[in-house]
Amino acid sequence: MTETTEGRRDPIKVMVVDDHPMWRDAVARDLAESGFAVVATAGDGDQAVRRAKAAAPEVLVLDLNLPGKPGVQVCKEVVAADPALRVLVLSASGEHADVLEAVKSGATGYLLKSASTEELQDAVRRTAAGDPVFTPGLAGLVLGEYRRLASEPAPAPDTDEPKAPRLTDRETEVLRLVAKGLSYKQIAERLVISHRTVQNHVQNTLGKLQLHNRVELVRYAIERGLDDE
């Protein structure tokens, strides 16, 4: 079996959701021919939610413009049902409002349909590995939105709230680079450690902070000014 991403030899399980049959079938076929395991497809929102729960994909390639239930609602429901599922939006729209709404709904990546087949394949691999993937120009938009949210006044602290968990120096270092927008591969190269070690540090940090995904981790880091250090 061909190796599909670093450190694993089993194919990444993918589901493709799009209301245009020819486009949906073409994307599914290209991914399957490239070694991905396409476990399901769907053409509308309600069908997407049902099939995602049954097929348990690792990555959901999702169009936003769907009949019945819109893509952002699909994203919210499938991520709520399975927090380990990663959603890569593949949309014709590059409107900033659509991008931000998708990310707030739980998507970890956003790619325009003008992307090449190779770019899509790379995006699916990186999404499965936990990296946020955005069409060039959109990553800065999302990071800017997190900065805006982080600058809003925080609620009054609860005096009974327990102290924040203590991170190791290495976990803090990895968290700082995550906040700066580096991919796991770039962090591994910067710190001269393996890609798997970076993933382990991120997973340990998520567990300590009781966060669910890298998007929440980036916001946590920005709120504490780690991206400026």
C-alpha positions as CSV (number, residue, x, y, z in Angstrom):
1,M,0.0,0.0,0.0
2,T,1.4,3.4,-0.9
3,E,2.2,5.9,1.9
4,T,-0.3,8.7,1.8
5,T,1.1,11.0,4.4
6,E,4.1,11.1,6.7
7,G,4.3,8.4,9.3
8,R,1.3,6.3,8.0
9,R,0.7,3.7,5.4
10,D,-3.1,3.4,5.5
11,P,-5.1,5.6,3.0
12,I,-6.7,8.8,4.3
13,K,-10.5,8.3,4.5
14,V,-12.2,11.1,2.6
15,M,-15.8,12.1,1.9
16,V,-16.8,14.5,-0.9
17,V,-19.9,16.7,-0.7
18,D,-21.0,18.8,-3.6
19,D,-24.4,19.3,-5.3
20,H,-23.0,19.2,-8.9
21,P,-22.7,15.4,-9.8
22,M,-20.1,15.8,-12.5
23,W,-17.8,17.9,-10.2
24,R,-18.4,15.7,-7.2
25,D,-17.6,12.5,-9.2
26,A,-14.5,14.1,-10.7
27,V,-13.1,15.1,-7.4
28,A,-13.9,11.8,-5.8
29,R,-12.3,9.9,-8.8
30,D,-9.1,12.1,-8.7
31,L,-8.7,11.5,-5.0
32,A,-9.3,7.8,-5.3
33,E,-6.8,7.5,-8.1
34,S,-4.3,9.3,-6.0
35,G,-4.5,6.7,-3.2
36,F,-7.1,8.2,-0.9
37,A,-10.0,6.1,0.3
38,V,-13.2,7.9,-0.7
39,V,-15.6,6.3,1.8
40,A,-18.7,8.4,0.8
41,T,-20.1,11.2,-1.3
42,A,-23.2,13.3,-0.9
43,G,-25.2,15.9,-3.0
44,D,-27.1,17.8,-0.3
45,G,-26.7,18.9,3.3
46,D,-29.0,16.4,5.0
47,Q,-27.5,13.5,3.1
48,A,-24.0,14.8,3.9
49,V,-24.7,14.7,7.7
50,R,-26.2,11.3,7.6
51,R,-23.5,9.7,5.5
52,A,-20.7,11.4,7.4
53,K,-21.9,9.8,10.6
54,A,-22.1,6.4,8.9
55,A,-18.9,6.5,6.9
56,A,-16.7,8.2,9.5
57,P,-14.3,9.9,7.2
58,E,-11.1,11.6,8.4
59,V,-11.5,14.6,6.0
60,L,-14.7,16.0,4.7
61,V,-14.2,17.9,1.4
62,L,-17.3,20.2,1.5
63,D,-18.9,22.7,-0.8
64,L,-20.8,25.6,1.0
65,N,-23.6,26.0,-1.5
66,L,-25.8,23.0,-0.9
67,P,-29.5,22.4,-1.3
68,G,-31.5,21.8,1.9
69,K,-29.0,22.3,4.7
70,P,-26.2,24.9,3.9
71,G,-22.6,23.9,4.1
72,V,-21.8,25.9,7.2
73,Q,-24.6,24.1,9.1
74,V,-23.3,20.7,7.8
75,C,-19.9,21.7,9.1
76,K,-21.2,22.5,12.6
77,E,-23.2,19.3,12.9
78,V,-20.5,16.9,11.7
79,V,-17.8,18.4,13.8
80,A,-20.1,18.4,16.8
81,A,-20.8,14.7,16.2
82,D,-17.2,13.8,15.7
83,P,-14.6,16.4,16.9
84,A,-11.8,14.4,15.3
85,L,-13.3,15.0,11.8
86,R,-11.5,17.7,9.8
87,V,-13.4,19.8,7.3
88,L,-11.8,21.2,4.1
89,V,-14.1,23.6,2.4
90,L,-13.8,23.5,-1.4
91,S,-15.8,26.5,-2.7
92,A,-16.2,28.7,-5.7
93,S,-16.5,31.7,-3.4
94,G,-13.6,33.6,-2.1
95,E,-15.7,36.1,-0.3
96,H,-14.2,37.0,3.1
97,A,-17.6,36.6,4.9
98,D,-17.9,33.0,3.6
99,V,-14.4,32.1,4.6
100,L,-14.8,33.4,8.1
101,E,-18.2,31.8,8.6
102,A,-16.8,28.5,7.5
103,V,-13.9,28.7,9.9
104,K,-16.2,29.7,12.8
105,S,-18.4,26.7,11.9
106,G,-15.4,24.4,12.5
107,A,-13.7,24.1,9.1
108,T,-9.9,23.8,9.3
109,G,-9.2,24.7,5.7
110,Y,-10.6,26.6,2.8
111,L,-9.6,26.1,-0.8
112,L,-11.0,27.7,-3.9
113,K,-12.3,25.4,-6.7
114,S,-9.8,27.1,-9.0
115,A,-7.1,25.0,-7.2
116,S,-5.3,22.3,-9.2
117,T,-5.8,18.6,-8.6
118,E,-2.3,18.5,-7.0
119,E,-3.1,21.4,-4.7
120,L,-6.3,19.7,-3.6
121,Q,-4.5,16.4,-2.9
122,D,-1.9,18.3,-0.9
123,A,-4.6,20.2,1.0
124,V,-6.4,16.9,2.0
125,R,-3.1,15.4,3.2
126,R,-2.2,18.5,5.3
127,T,-5.8,18.8,6.6
128,A,-5.7,15.1,7.8
129,A,-2.4,15.9,9.5
130,G,-4.0,18.7,11.4
131,D,-2.6,21.7,9.5
132,P,-4.8,24.6,8.6
133,V,-4.9,24.9,4.8
134,F,-6.1,28.1,3.0
135,T,-5.9,29.4,-0.5
136,P,-3.1,32.0,-0.6
137,G,-4.4,35.3,0.7
138,L,-7.0,33.8,2.9
139,A,-4.7,32.6,5.7
140,G,-3.9,36.2,6.6
141,L,-7.6,37.1,6.7
142,V,-8.4,34.3,9.2
143,L,-5.4,35.2,11.4
144,G,-6.5,38.8,11.3
145,E,-10.0,37.8,12.5
146,Y,-8.6,35.9,15.4
147,R,-6.5,38.9,16.3
148,R,-9.7,41.0,16.2
149,L,-11.6,38.6,18.4
150,A,-8.7,38.3,20.8
151,S,-8.5,42.1,21.2
152,E,-12.2,42.2,22.4
153,P,-12.6,42.7,26.1
154,A,-12.6,39.4,28.0
155,P,-15.3,38.5,30.5
156,A,-14.5,39.2,34.1
157,P,-12.4,36.4,35.5
158,D,-14.0,33.9,37.8
159,T,-12.2,33.8,41.1
160,D,-13.0,30.1,41.5
161,E,-11.5,29.3,38.0
162,P,-8.6,26.9,38.3
163,K,-5.2,28.1,37.1
164,A,-4.2,27.4,33.5
165,P,-2.5,24.1,33.0
166,R,1.3,24.3,32.9
167,L,2.9,23.6,29.5
168,T,6.4,22.4,29.1
169,D,9.0,24.7,27.5
170,R,8.8,22.6,24.3
171,E,5.0,22.6,24.2
172,T,5.1,26.4,24.6
173,E,7.7,26.7,21.9
174,V,5.6,24.6,19.5
175,L,2.4,26.6,20.4
176,R,4.2,29.9,19.7
177,L,5.1,28.6,16.2
178,V,1.6,27.3,15.6
179,A,0.3,30.8,16.4
180,K,2.6,32.3,13.8
181,G,0.9,30.2,11.2
182,L,3.7,27.6,10.6
183,S,2.7,24.2,9.4
184,Y,3.7,21.1,11.3
185,K,6.4,20.3,8.7
186,Q,7.8,23.9,9.1
187,I,7.8,23.6,12.9
188,A,9.6,20.3,12.7
189,E,12.3,21.7,10.5
190,R,12.7,24.8,12.7
191,L,13.1,22.8,15.9
192,V,14.9,19.9,14.3
193,I,12.5,17.3,15.5
194,S,10.2,14.9,13.6
195,H,6.8,15.7,12.2
196,R,5.3,13.1,14.5
197,T,6.9,14.7,17.6
198,V,5.3,18.0,16.6
199,Q,1.9,16.3,16.3
200,N,2.4,14.7,19.7
201,H,3.2,18.1,21.4
202,V,0.1,19.6,19.8
203,Q,-2.1,16.8,20.9
204,N,-0.7,17.0,24.5
205,T,-1.3,20.7,24.5
206,L,-4.8,20.4,23.2
207,G,-5.5,17.9,26.0
208,K,-4.0,20.1,28.7
209,L,-5.9,23.1,27.6
210,Q,-9.2,21.2,26.9
211,L,-9.3,22.5,23.3
212,H,-10.6,20.5,20.4
213,N,-8.6,21.5,17.3
214,R,-5.8,23.6,15.9
215,V,-8.1,26.5,15.1
216,E,-9.0,26.9,18.8
217,L,-5.3,26.5,19.7
218,V,-4.3,29.4,17.5
219,R,-6.8,31.6,19.1
220,Y,-5.7,30.6,22.6
221,A,-2.1,31.5,21.7
222,I,-3.0,34.8,20.1
223,E,-5.1,35.8,23.1
224,R,-2.0,35.3,25.2
225,G,0.3,37.2,22.8
226,L,2.4,34.2,22.0
227,D,2.4,35.1,18.3
228,D,4.3,38.3,19.0
229,E,7.1,36.8,21.0
